[in-house]
Amino acid sequence: MGIVFQVKSKRLTELSKRGCVTSIKEDYQKAVTEAFNQGLKCIECLNHASEYYSLRKADMTFAENLKLLNVCITLDSFPGMSSLNYLNQPKDSKVPVIAMSVYELDIIFYLFQSDSIMDYFKFRSKCAQYGIYGLNEIYYIGAYISDYLGEGIKLQGNKICREYALYVDYLVKKAKHGSYCNKDIDCDIHSLVNQYQINSPITCK
């Protein structure tokens, strides 16, 4: 598997920051939808890498044998991005919309080792394809950790429960105020969870 990252420098307009729905949709169109379509073109080229001189010269022909995901990164956190991702999933495409802010991407790279990062994006792809909804990326991260530990995922209908997001917040705060205040976490998920155990279950009503 491989990942095509599309990073847009499009910033939120002032109206979007104030919660204007129309403005948020317009910003999403420019920052995510256009990036996603560009990513699809990149994937199409990589799927036929041997047909392009520049890709052959860069020894990229191996990409023809990879399943490629299309991940869009924004420099600002968009209000309701997960909701817009969910509503804008293309029904006739094998490549789902996965979009997040650079801050959320940073948390993924902070928490997970390289093999888990790839596994996480496989998980995200399945969530998008099967219509599993998280209020933001932190919900998906928490659900992935639970699934990785063999505990499954608790859903309310098709929605990821808030407990998972709260648990990720707990882990990140503990790690940043502990052994990993100046560096990324360098242990696997099992070791991380054992290192920062919670005193009582996190539950939400």
C-alpha positions as CSV (number, residue, x, y, z in Angstrom):
1,M,0.0,0.0,0.0
2,G,1.1,3.6,-0.6
3,I,-0.2,7.0,0.3
4,V,-0.5,10.1,-1.9
5,F,-0.6,13.2,0.3
6,Q,-2.1,16.4,-1.2
7,V,-1.3,19.4,1.0
8,K,-3.2,22.6,0.3
9,S,-2.1,26.0,1.6
10,K,-5.7,27.3,1.4
11,R,-6.5,29.0,4.7
12,L,-9.9,29.4,6.3
13,T,-11.6,32.7,5.4
14,E,-12.7,35.0,8.3
15,L,-16.4,34.1,7.5
16,S,-15.6,30.4,7.9
17,K,-13.8,31.0,11.2
18,R,-17.0,32.7,12.4
19,G,-19.1,29.7,11.4
20,C,-20.6,30.7,8.1
21,V,-21.8,27.4,6.6
22,T,-21.7,28.7,3.0
23,S,-18.2,30.0,3.5
24,I,-17.0,26.7,5.1
25,K,-18.4,24.7,2.2
26,E,-16.6,27.0,-0.3
27,D,-13.4,26.7,1.6
28,Y,-13.8,22.9,1.8
29,Q,-14.3,22.8,-2.0
30,K,-11.0,24.6,-2.6
31,A,-8.9,23.0,0.1
32,V,-10.2,19.4,0.1
33,T,-12.3,18.6,-3.0
34,E,-9.8,20.2,-5.4
35,A,-6.9,18.5,-3.6
36,F,-8.7,15.2,-3.7
37,N,-9.2,15.5,-7.5
38,Q,-5.5,16.4,-7.9
39,G,-4.6,13.3,-5.8
40,L,-6.7,11.1,-8.1
41,K,-4.7,12.3,-11.1
42,C,-1.5,11.5,-9.2
43,I,-2.7,8.0,-8.5
44,E,-3.7,7.5,-12.1
45,C,-0.2,8.5,-13.2
46,L,1.5,6.2,-10.6
47,N,-0.8,3.3,-11.6
48,H,0.8,3.7,-15.1
49,A,4.2,4.8,-14.0
50,S,6.0,2.8,-16.7
51,E,4.4,5.0,-19.3
52,Y,6.0,8.2,-18.0
53,Y,9.7,8.9,-18.6
54,S,10.1,11.0,-15.4
55,L,8.6,8.2,-13.2
56,R,10.7,5.5,-14.9
57,K,13.8,7.6,-14.4
58,A,12.9,8.0,-10.7
59,D,12.4,4.2,-10.4
60,M,8.8,4.6,-9.5
61,T,7.4,1.8,-11.6
62,F,6.9,-0.3,-8.4
63,A,4.0,2.0,-7.7
64,E,2.0,0.2,-10.4
65,N,1.6,-2.7,-8.0
66,L,0.5,-0.7,-5.0
67,K,-3.0,0.1,-3.7
68,L,-2.8,3.9,-3.3
69,L,-4.7,6.0,-0.8
70,N,-5.5,9.7,-1.4
71,V,-5.0,11.8,1.8
72,C,-5.7,15.5,1.8
73,I,-4.0,17.8,4.4
74,T,-5.1,21.3,5.3
75,L,-3.1,23.9,7.1
76,D,-6.1,25.0,9.1
77,S,-8.6,22.9,11.1
78,F,-11.9,23.1,9.3
79,P,-15.1,23.2,11.4
80,G,-17.0,20.1,10.5
81,M,-14.4,18.6,8.3
82,S,-15.2,15.0,9.2
83,S,-18.9,15.7,8.6
84,L,-18.1,17.2,5.1
85,N,-15.8,14.2,4.4
86,Y,-18.6,11.9,5.3
87,L,-21.2,13.7,3.2
88,N,-18.9,14.0,0.2
89,Q,-17.8,10.4,-0.1
90,P,-17.8,9.5,-3.8
91,K,-20.1,6.5,-4.3
92,D,-18.5,5.4,-7.6
93,S,-14.9,5.7,-6.6
94,K,-12.6,3.0,-5.0
95,V,-10.6,5.8,-3.4
96,P,-12.3,7.3,-0.4
97,V,-12.0,10.9,0.7
98,I,-9.7,11.1,3.7
99,A,-8.9,14.7,4.8
100,M,-7.5,16.1,8.0
101,S,-5.6,19.1,9.3
102,V,-1.8,19.1,9.6
103,Y,-2.2,19.2,13.4
104,E,-4.2,15.9,13.3
105,L,-1.6,14.4,11.0
106,D,1.1,15.4,13.5
107,I,-0.7,13.5,16.2
108,I,-0.7,10.4,14.1
109,F,3.0,10.6,13.5
110,Y,3.6,11.5,17.1
111,L,1.8,8.5,18.5
112,F,2.5,5.7,16.0
113,Q,5.5,3.9,14.6
114,S,5.8,3.5,10.8
115,D,4.1,0.2,10.5
116,S,1.2,1.4,12.6
117,I,0.9,4.6,10.5
118,M,0.3,2.6,7.4
119,D,-2.1,0.3,9.2
120,Y,-3.9,3.3,10.6
121,F,-4.5,4.7,7.1
122,K,-5.8,1.3,6.0
123,F,-8.2,1.5,8.9
124,R,-9.3,5.0,8.0
125,S,-9.9,3.9,4.4
126,K,-12.2,1.1,5.6
127,C,-14.1,3.5,8.0
128,A,-14.7,5.9,5.0
129,Q,-15.8,3.1,2.7
130,Y,-18.2,1.6,5.3
131,G,-19.6,4.9,6.4
132,I,-18.2,4.9,10.0
133,Y,-18.3,8.4,11.2
134,G,-16.0,10.2,13.7
135,L,-16.6,13.8,14.8
136,N,-13.0,14.5,14.1
137,E,-9.8,12.7,13.3
138,I,-9.1,12.1,17.0
139,Y,-12.1,9.9,17.2
140,Y,-10.7,7.7,14.5
141,I,-7.3,7.5,16.2
142,G,-8.9,6.3,19.4
143,A,-11.0,3.8,17.6
144,Y,-7.9,2.5,15.8
145,I,-6.0,2.0,19.1
146,S,-9.0,0.1,20.5
147,D,-9.2,-2.1,17.4
148,Y,-5.4,-2.6,17.4
149,L,-5.6,-3.8,21.0
150,G,-8.2,-6.4,20.0
151,E,-11.0,-4.6,21.9
152,G,-13.1,-3.8,18.8
153,I,-14.9,-0.5,18.3
154,K,-18.0,0.6,20.2
155,L,-20.4,2.5,17.9
156,Q,-23.6,4.4,18.3
157,G,-25.3,3.5,15.1
158,N,-22.4,4.3,12.6
159,K,-20.8,6.9,15.0
160,I,-17.6,6.4,16.9
161,C,-18.2,7.1,20.6
162,R,-16.6,10.1,22.3
163,E,-14.7,8.0,24.8
164,Y,-12.1,7.1,22.2
165,A,-11.3,10.8,21.5
166,L,-11.0,11.5,25.2
167,Y,-8.7,8.6,25.6
168,V,-6.4,9.9,22.9
169,D,-6.4,13.3,24.5
170,Y,-5.4,11.6,27.8
171,L,-2.5,9.6,26.1
172,V,-1.1,12.6,24.3
173,K,-1.2,14.8,27.4
174,K,0.5,12.1,29.5
175,A,3.1,11.5,26.9
176,K,3.9,15.1,26.2
177,H,4.3,15.8,30.0
178,G,6.3,12.6,30.5
179,S,9.0,10.7,28.6
180,Y,8.0,12.1,25.2
181,C,7.9,15.9,25.8
182,N,10.7,16.6,23.3
183,K,10.4,13.7,20.9
184,D,8.0,11.4,19.1
185,I,6.8,8.2,20.9
186,D,9.3,5.4,20.0
187,C,7.4,2.4,21.4
188,D,4.6,0.3,20.0
189,I,0.9,0.8,20.9
190,H,0.8,-1.9,23.5
191,S,3.8,-0.5,25.4
192,L,2.4,3.0,25.2
193,V,-1.0,2.0,26.6
194,N,0.7,0.0,29.4
195,Q,3.0,2.9,30.2
196,Y,0.1,5.4,30.7
197,Q,-2.7,3.3,32.2
198,I,-5.9,5.0,33.3
199,N,-7.2,4.7,36.8
200,S,-10.8,4.2,35.8
201,P,-12.7,3.6,32.5
202,I,-13.5,6.7,30.5
203,T,-17.3,6.8,29.8
204,C,-19.6,9.4,28.3
205,K,-23.4,9.7,28.8
